[in-house]
Amino acid sequence: MRLSGITTESFVDGPGLRLVIFAQGCPHQCPYCHNPESWDGNAGKELSVRQIVRFLKQQKKNIQNKRGITFSGGEPFLQAAELAQVALAARQIGWDVVTYTGFTYEQLTEDNNGDIKALLSASDILIDGKYIHELRDIGLQFRGSSNQRLIDVAATQKSGQIVLWR
């Protein structure tokens, strides 16, 4: 998979102390994006799922109080198959999973794509929607603009309608 980078400690990309994986490549290219260096799908660094999982396990040994992993971007759903595997490995070591996307939940579920479904199902929280600078609100938790939602994925899948996280 192609990554823009990894941050080993973040408090702003989901609840608790988190490791953040930034996917490389983004079709949305939102104006005023926080990570424009992640747009080019050919940039970044190529790493295997195995390398990332090994890194996660090492991080778990070194930092015991980490709560979870976050996938940000770029656009994580462009690499849904690989990131779903990483998400499952993170869950096996006791971490929760937050996934950011410029797509809406509805757009992701329109297509009957098994890889997208796998990454959605492996995510505890989905933060969906493009960043819209005109809707910027620095008081929002874990997101930049008011159109973006924090979705409780399991509750949403169970009920068949969007259930917001807290």
C-alpha atoms as an extended CHARMM CRD file, in Angstrom:
* protein
*
       166  EXT
         1         1  MET       CA              0.0000000000        0.0000000000        0.0000000000  PROA      1               0.0000000000
         2         2  ARG       CA              1.1040000000        3.5890000000       -0.5060000000  PROA      2               0.0000000000
         3         3  LEU       CA              1.3190000000        5.8610000000        2.5410000000  PROA      3               0.0000000000
         4         4  SER       CA              1.9440000000        9.5510000000        3.0280000000  PROA      4               0.0000000000
         5         5  GLY       CA              3.2140000000        8.9730000000        6.5530000000  PROA      5               0.0000000000
         6         6  ILE       CA              2.6390000000        7.6460000000       10.0490000000  PROA      6               0.0000000000
         7         7  THR       CA              2.2720000000        9.6080000000       13.2730000000  PROA      7               0.0000000000
         8         8  THR       CA              2.8600000000        7.4720000000       16.3480000000  PROA      8               0.0000000000
         9         9  GLU       CA              1.1240000000        9.7270000000       18.8900000000  PROA      9               0.0000000000
        10        10  SER       CA             -1.9420000000       11.8880000000       18.2700000000  PROA      10              0.0000000000
        11        11  PHE       CA             -4.7380000000       13.1410000000       20.5060000000  PROA      11              0.0000000000
        12        12  VAL       CA             -6.6310000000       15.0150000000       17.7560000000  PROA      12              0.0000000000
        13        13  ASP       CA             -7.4350000000       12.2280000000       15.2820000000  PROA      13              0.0000000000
        14        14  GLY       CA             -9.9300000000       10.3130000000       17.4070000000  PROA      14              0.0000000000
        15        15  PRO       CA            -10.5050000000        9.4800000000       21.0650000000  PROA      15              0.0000000000
        16        16  GLY       CA             -7.4680000000        8.8470000000       23.2540000000  PROA      16              0.0000000000
        17        17  LEU       CA             -3.8560000000        8.3790000000       22.2620000000  PROA      17              0.0000000000
        18        18  ARG       CA             -3.6950000000        7.0790000000       18.6960000000  PROA      18              0.0000000000
        19        19  LEU       CA             -1.3570000000        5.9710000000       15.9570000000  PROA      19              0.0000000000
        20        20  VAL       CA             -2.3140000000        7.6270000000       12.6560000000  PROA      20              0.0000000000
        21        21  ILE       CA             -1.6840000000        6.1680000000        9.2200000000  PROA      21              0.0000000000
        22        22  PHE       CA             -1.9850000000        8.6680000000        6.3670000000  PROA      22              0.0000000000
        23        23  ALA       CA             -2.9890000000        7.0500000000        3.0790000000  PROA      23              0.0000000000
        24        24  GLN       CA             -1.4630000000        8.4230000000       -0.1130000000  PROA      24              0.0000000000
        25        25  GLY       CA             -3.7410000000        9.5180000000       -2.9520000000  PROA      25              0.0000000000
        26        26  CYS       CA             -6.9400000000       11.5500000000       -2.8310000000  PROA      26              0.0000000000
        27        27  PRO       CA             -9.5660000000       12.2670000000       -5.4940000000  PROA      27              0.0000000000
        28        28  HSD       CA            -11.3110000000       14.9500000000       -3.3940000000  PROA      28              0.0000000000
        29        29  GLN       CA             -8.5050000000       17.5280000000       -3.2120000000  PROA      29              0.0000000000
        30        30  CYS       CA            -10.5320000000       19.7870000000       -0.9210000000  PROA      30              0.0000000000
        31        31  PRO       CA             -9.5030000000       23.4480000000       -0.9570000000  PROA      31              0.0000000000
        32        32  TYR       CA             -7.5370000000       24.3110000000        2.2170000000  PROA      32              0.0000000000
        33        33  CYS       CA             -6.8800000000       20.6210000000        2.8760000000  PROA      33              0.0000000000
        34        34  HSD       CA             -4.6980000000       19.9660000000        5.9190000000  PROA      34              0.0000000000
        35        35  ASN       CA             -2.6870000000       17.3020000000        4.0090000000  PROA      35              0.0000000000
        36        36  PRO       CA             -2.3350000000       18.3530000000        0.3380000000  PROA      36              0.0000000000
        37        37  GLU       CA              0.9610000000       16.4360000000        0.1170000000  PROA      37              0.0000000000
        38        38  SER       CA             -1.1580000000       13.2730000000        0.3160000000  PROA      38              0.0000000000
        39        39  TRP       CA             -3.1250000000       13.9580000000       -2.8900000000  PROA      39              0.0000000000
        40        40  ASP       CA             -0.6970000000       12.5020000000       -5.4610000000  PROA      40              0.0000000000
        41        41  GLY       CA             -1.3150000000        8.7610000000       -5.6640000000  PROA      41              0.0000000000
        42        42  ASN       CA              2.2130000000        8.1630000000       -6.9430000000  PROA      42              0.0000000000
        43        43  ALA       CA              3.9850000000        9.9750000000       -4.1080000000  PROA      43              0.0000000000
        44        44  GLY       CA              4.6130000000        8.7120000000       -0.5850000000  PROA      44              0.0000000000
        45        45  LYS       CA              6.1530000000        5.4230000000        0.4060000000  PROA      45              0.0000000000
        46        46  GLU       CA              5.1940000000        1.8680000000       -0.5080000000  PROA      46              0.0000000000
        47        47  LEU       CA              4.7890000000       -0.4850000000        2.4640000000  PROA      47              0.0000000000
        48        48  SER       CA              3.2510000000       -3.9260000000        2.7640000000  PROA      48              0.0000000000
        49        49  VAL       CA              0.4190000000       -4.8500000000        5.0930000000  PROA      49              0.0000000000
        50        50  ARG       CA              2.8650000000       -7.1930000000        6.8200000000  PROA      50              0.0000000000
        51        51  GLN       CA              5.3270000000       -4.3430000000        7.4660000000  PROA      51              0.0000000000
        52        52  ILE       CA              2.5710000000       -2.1460000000        8.9240000000  PROA      52              0.0000000000
        53        53  VAL       CA              1.2260000000       -4.9470000000       11.1480000000  PROA      53              0.0000000000
        54        54  ARG       CA              4.7230000000       -5.6640000000       12.4460000000  PROA      54              0.0000000000
        55        55  PHE       CA              5.1130000000       -1.9440000000       13.1980000000  PROA      55              0.0000000000
        56        56  LEU       CA              1.7570000000       -1.8800000000       15.0500000000  PROA      56              0.0000000000
        57        57  LYS       CA              2.7780000000       -4.8030000000       17.2300000000  PROA      57              0.0000000000
        58        58  GLN       CA              6.0550000000       -3.0920000000       18.0710000000  PROA      58              0.0000000000
        59        59  GLN       CA              4.1750000000        0.0950000000       18.9590000000  PROA      59              0.0000000000
        60        60  LYS       CA              1.8530000000       -1.9000000000       21.2220000000  PROA      60              0.0000000000
        61        61  LYS       CA              4.8720000000       -3.2420000000       23.1190000000  PROA      61              0.0000000000
        62        62  ASN       CA              6.4860000000        0.1950000000       23.4390000000  PROA      62              0.0000000000
        63        63  ILE       CA              3.4190000000        2.2940000000       24.2340000000  PROA      63              0.0000000000
        64        64  GLN       CA              0.9140000000        0.4630000000       26.4220000000  PROA      64              0.0000000000
        65        65  ASN       CA             -1.6290000000        3.2650000000       26.8080000000  PROA      65              0.0000000000
        66        66  LYS       CA             -2.4390000000        3.7180000000       23.1300000000  PROA      66              0.0000000000
        67        67  ARG       CA             -6.1730000000        3.4120000000       22.5170000000  PROA      67              0.0000000000
        68        68  GLY       CA             -6.3560000000        2.9690000000       18.7890000000  PROA      68              0.0000000000
        69        69  ILE       CA             -5.4020000000        3.5290000000       15.2110000000  PROA      69              0.0000000000
        70        70  THR       CA             -6.7070000000        6.1540000000       12.8190000000  PROA      70              0.0000000000
        71        71  PHE       CA             -6.6880000000        6.0650000000        9.0250000000  PROA      71              0.0000000000
        72        72  SER       CA             -6.5400000000        9.5060000000        7.4800000000  PROA      72              0.0000000000
        73        73  GLY       CA             -5.3830000000       10.7750000000        4.1730000000  PROA      73              0.0000000000
        74        74  GLY       CA             -5.3500000000       11.1690000000        1.4170000000  PROA      74              0.0000000000
        75        75  GLU       CA             -8.3570000000        8.9170000000        1.0040000000  PROA      75              0.0000000000
        76        76  PRO       CA             -8.1930000000        5.6380000000        2.9590000000  PROA      76              0.0000000000
        77        77  PHE       CA            -10.9740000000        4.0050000000        0.9490000000  PROA      77              0.0000000000
        78        78  LEU       CA             -8.7810000000        4.0480000000       -2.1860000000  PROA      78              0.0000000000
        79        79  GLN       CA             -6.7790000000        1.3420000000       -0.3620000000  PROA      79              0.0000000000
        80        80  ALA       CA             -9.6830000000       -0.2740000000        1.4650000000  PROA      80              0.0000000000
        81        81  ALA       CA             -8.5590000000       -3.9020000000        1.0820000000  PROA      81              0.0000000000
        82        82  GLU       CA             -5.1300000000       -3.3160000000        2.6100000000  PROA      82              0.0000000000
        83        83  LEU       CA             -6.3290000000       -0.9650000000        5.3400000000  PROA      83              0.0000000000
        84        84  ALA       CA             -9.1020000000       -3.3960000000        6.3110000000  PROA      84              0.0000000000
        85        85  GLN       CA             -6.3820000000       -5.9930000000        6.9780000000  PROA      85              0.0000000000
        86        86  VAL       CA             -4.4190000000       -3.4880000000        9.0710000000  PROA      86              0.0000000000
        87        87  ALA       CA             -7.6090000000       -2.5590000000       10.9540000000  PROA      87              0.0000000000
        88        88  LEU       CA             -8.2900000000       -6.1950000000       11.8150000000  PROA      88              0.0000000000
        89        89  ALA       CA             -4.7150000000       -6.6010000000       13.0730000000  PROA      89              0.0000000000
        90        90  ALA       CA             -5.1240000000       -3.4530000000       15.2050000000  PROA      90              0.0000000000
        91        91  ARG       CA             -8.3360000000       -4.8340000000       16.6840000000  PROA      91              0.0000000000
        92        92  GLN       CA             -6.5290000000       -8.1000000000       17.5190000000  PROA      92              0.0000000000
        93        93  ILE       CA             -4.0510000000       -6.1720000000       19.6670000000  PROA      93              0.0000000000
        94        94  GLY       CA             -6.9050000000       -4.3860000000       21.4380000000  PROA      94              0.0000000000
        95        95  TRP       CA             -7.1050000000       -1.0930000000       19.5760000000  PROA      95              0.0000000000
        96        96  ASP       CA            -10.1950000000        0.6050000000       18.1930000000  PROA      96              0.0000000000
        97        97  VAL       CA            -10.2820000000        1.9900000000       14.6480000000  PROA      97              0.0000000000
        98        98  VAL       CA            -11.2300000000        5.4420000000       13.3610000000  PROA      98              0.0000000000
        99        99  THR       CA            -11.3870000000        6.0670000000        9.6160000000  PROA      99              0.0000000000
       100       100  TYR       CA            -11.5950000000        9.4580000000        7.9300000000  PROA      100             0.0000000000
       101       101  THR       CA            -13.0330000000        9.7690000000        4.4340000000  PROA      101             0.0000000000
       102       102  GLY       CA            -14.0450000000       12.5030000000        2.0250000000  PROA      102             0.0000000000
       103       103  PHE       CA            -16.8780000000       10.2700000000        0.8650000000  PROA      103             0.0000000000
       104       104  THR       CA            -20.1580000000       10.1560000000        2.7590000000  PROA      104             0.0000000000
       105       105  TYR       CA            -21.3010000000        6.9600000000        4.4250000000  PROA      105             0.0000000000
       106       106  GLU       CA            -24.1100000000        6.8000000000        1.8630000000  PROA      106             0.0000000000
       107       107  GLN       CA            -21.6620000000        7.0290000000       -1.0510000000  PROA      107             0.0000000000
       108       108  LEU       CA            -19.5150000000        4.2620000000        0.4140000000  PROA      108             0.0000000000
       109       109  THR       CA            -22.4550000000        1.9180000000        0.8810000000  PROA      109             0.0000000000
       110       110  GLU       CA            -24.0610000000        2.6170000000       -2.5410000000  PROA      110             0.0000000000
       111       111  ASP       CA            -21.4670000000        0.4470000000       -4.2180000000  PROA      111             0.0000000000
       112       112  ASN       CA            -21.4930000000       -3.2240000000       -3.2960000000  PROA      112             0.0000000000
       113       113  ASN       CA            -17.6880000000       -3.2480000000       -3.0020000000  PROA      113             0.0000000000
       114       114  GLY       CA            -16.4780000000       -5.9510000000       -0.6150000000  PROA      114             0.0000000000
       115       115  ASP       CA            -13.2310000000       -4.1330000000        0.2380000000  PROA      115             0.0000000000
       116       116  ILE       CA            -15.1080000000       -0.9610000000        1.1870000000  PROA      116             0.0000000000
       117       117  LYS       CA            -17.5450000000       -2.9960000000        3.2770000000  PROA      117             0.0000000000
       118       118  ALA       CA            -14.6090000000       -4.7100000000        5.0070000000  PROA      118             0.0000000000
       119       119  LEU       CA            -12.9390000000       -1.4250000000        5.9580000000  PROA      119             0.0000000000
       120       120  LEU       CA            -16.2620000000        0.0380000000        7.1020000000  PROA      120             0.0000000000
       121       121  SER       CA            -17.0120000000       -3.0170000000        9.2360000000  PROA      121             0.0000000000
       122       122  ALA       CA            -13.5200000000       -2.9350000000       10.7530000000  PROA      122             0.0000000000
       123       123  SER       CA            -13.9750000000        0.7410000000       11.7080000000  PROA      123             0.0000000000
       124       124  ASP       CA            -15.5320000000        1.7550000000       15.0190000000  PROA      124             0.0000000000
       125       125  ILE       CA            -15.9410000000        5.3960000000       14.0370000000  PROA      125             0.0000000000
       126       126  LEU       CA            -16.2190000000        6.8180000000       10.5220000000  PROA      126             0.0000000000
       127       127  ILE       CA            -15.6380000000       10.5370000000       10.0670000000  PROA      127             0.0000000000
       128       128  ASP       CA            -17.2250000000       11.2140000000        6.7140000000  PROA      128             0.0000000000
       129       129  GLY       CA            -17.5620000000       14.0570000000        4.2290000000  PROA      129             0.0000000000
       130       130  LYS       CA            -15.2270000000       16.4160000000        2.4460000000  PROA      130             0.0000000000
       131       131  TYR       CA            -13.6150000000       19.2570000000        4.3230000000  PROA      131             0.0000000000
       132       132  ILE       CA            -15.5250000000       22.4230000000        3.3670000000  PROA      132             0.0000000000
       133       133  HSD       CA            -13.6000000000       25.5210000000        4.3470000000  PROA      133             0.0000000000
       134       134  GLU       CA            -16.7240000000       27.6990000000        4.4700000000  PROA      134             0.0000000000
       135       135  LEU       CA            -18.0870000000       25.3510000000        7.1710000000  PROA      135             0.0000000000
       136       136  ARG       CA            -14.8480000000       25.3310000000        9.1780000000  PROA      136             0.0000000000
       137       137  ASP       CA            -15.3860000000       25.1390000000       12.9210000000  PROA      137             0.0000000000
       138       138  ILE       CA            -12.3540000000       24.7540000000       15.1780000000  PROA      138             0.0000000000
       139       139  GLY       CA            -14.6220000000       23.8670000000       18.1040000000  PROA      139             0.0000000000
       140       140  LEU       CA            -15.6730000000       20.5580000000       16.5740000000  PROA      140             0.0000000000
       141       141  GLN       CA            -14.2490000000       17.3570000000       17.9790000000  PROA      141             0.0000000000
       142       142  PHE       CA            -11.9950000000       15.3750000000       15.5750000000  PROA      142             0.0000000000
       143       143  ARG       CA            -13.1540000000       17.1620000000       12.4030000000  PROA      143             0.0000000000
       144       144  GLY       CA            -12.6760000000       20.4350000000       10.5990000000  PROA      144             0.0000000000
       145       145  SER       CA            -16.0280000000       21.3820000000        9.0890000000  PROA      145             0.0000000000
       146       146  SER       CA            -19.5940000000       21.1030000000       10.3260000000  PROA      146             0.0000000000
       147       147  ASN       CA            -20.7850000000       18.9050000000        7.4410000000  PROA      147             0.0000000000
       148       148  GLN       CA            -18.5320000000       16.0700000000        8.6040000000  PROA      148             0.0000000000
       149       149  ARG       CA            -20.1200000000       13.4430000000       10.8450000000  PROA      149             0.0000000000
       150       150  LEU       CA            -18.7390000000       11.1240000000       13.5060000000  PROA      150             0.0000000000
       151       151  ILE       CA            -20.5870000000        7.9060000000       12.7580000000  PROA      151             0.0000000000
       152       152  ASP       CA            -20.8400000000        4.9110000000       15.0710000000  PROA      152             0.0000000000
       153       153  VAL       CA            -20.3510000000        2.2830000000       12.3710000000  PROA      153             0.0000000000
       154       154  ALA       CA            -21.5940000000       -0.8120000000       14.2490000000  PROA      154             0.0000000000
       155       155  ALA       CA            -24.7520000000        0.9390000000       15.4750000000  PROA      155             0.0000000000
       156       156  THR       CA            -25.3790000000        2.3550000000       11.9980000000  PROA      156             0.0000000000
       157       157  GLN       CA            -24.9820000000       -1.0360000000       10.3420000000  PROA      157             0.0000000000
       158       158  LYS       CA            -27.2470000000       -2.6560000000       12.9350000000  PROA      158             0.0000000000
       159       159  SER       CA            -30.0410000000       -0.0590000000       12.7030000000  PROA      159             0.0000000000
       160       160  GLY       CA            -29.8480000000        0.6260000000        8.9710000000  PROA      160             0.0000000000
       161       161  GLN       CA            -29.7370000000        4.3850000000        9.5750000000  PROA      161             0.0000000000
       162       162  ILE       CA            -26.9640000000        6.8070000000       10.5260000000  PROA      162             0.0000000000
       163       163  VAL       CA            -26.1750000000        6.7320000000       14.2440000000  PROA      163             0.0000000000
       164       164  LEU       CA            -23.8120000000        9.4510000000       15.3460000000  PROA      164             0.0000000000
       165       165  TRP       CA            -21.0080000000        8.6830000000       17.7660000000  PROA      165             0.0000000000
       166       166  ARG       CA            -21.6090000000       10.5350000000       21.0600000000  PROA      166             0.0000000000
